[in-house]
């Protein structure tokens, strides 16, 4: 482009230019004076040529501006009658016609936004971009989070506050972007690509607090929606309020109603987790104590069973055997000594009889003494006398077992006092 150093109709000398130089001078002047212009108006005469070029007029009640843009730059569908905001630069074509070269366009107003939303939603739904089968769950062990938001926004501040209050210790990487306006979609796209290329976060959260339909319109940008759906890292959105739904929400793996709700979905509640852990530990302690007490009862029952078994199998047969032995000895003495003496009727019979009686009495005394000892060792006899067996840990607060002749009693130790 030629550079025109001086161009003024008030010059003393008339300026003679070729059409090309003139148009270049005009475009240079326009570029200098209007490097970027935003116009709001109604779309008219919309058409697409050769599947690449978009032409339309943007007008109000009195005037109309012809617009031109490439099809790939049209990231939200528009049609005649819709109110839009376009940004671009004014330019003279080489045919000498004025044109406004559009770099970004966005519908404005509730009616136009809704129409554009429905048109793009139908298109992307038909492509399967919002299929639920493609949605991925959030990881349970989340420790590395990527956040795309405006760090100056209240929604972002609420999100970080709740994240730290609920769990803490999470590494949060933040990409600061605009979250409304014509520049927002491209900035969010670059942030998404940044996190996906680095691959050092487990989830990407896109956050934006409440606002008007115009404020949230950037989240219906087709290129942004496609970028969210194509993300290799799961994406959660927390955009606007509960009633707000954007195409970015539909493309995300998980949709939260607000930034605060997104923080709750991404983290566990510290108080709830501590309470759950405490309850688990208490249950484990109770199970352990019950197992110990059950083992103690089983061991006590085994000892009592062994005592009873010894008494039945060894002590009582021993007593019976001693009685039988005494009877056999007495019978043998009677047969061998006493009866012959009685028959002989001599003087030694009385002496021998007295001696035998003394031996028998001695043996009976010894057997009776042993029987008393064995009976004294019988736990059941001790219990029948009114005594009880106390078993368990003797400590305040502990439960002990008291066994009587007819009952098994569990009691709690309240106080222990040493005897003098």
Secondary structure, 3 states (H helix, E strand, C coil): CCCCCCCCCCCCCCCCCCHHHHHHHHHHHHHHHCCCEEEEEEEEEEEEECCCEEEEEEECCCCEEEEEEEHHHCCCCCCCCCEEEEEEEEEECCCCCEEEEEEEEEECCHHHHHHHHHHHHHHHHHCCCCCHHHCCCCCCCCCEEEEEECCCCHHHHHHHHHHHHHCCCCEEEEEECCCCCCCHHHHHHHHHHHHHHHCCCCEEEEEECCCCCCCCHHHHCHHHHHHHHHCCCEEEEEECCCCCCCHHHHHCCEEECCHHHHHHHHCCCHHHHHHHHHHHHHHHHHHHHHHHHHHHHHHHHHHHHHHHHHHHHHHHHHHHHHHHHHHHHHHHHHHHHHHHHHHHCCCHHHHHHHHHHHHHHHHHHHHHHHHHHHHHCCHHHHHHCCCCEEECCCCCCCEEEEECCCCEEEEECCCCCCCC
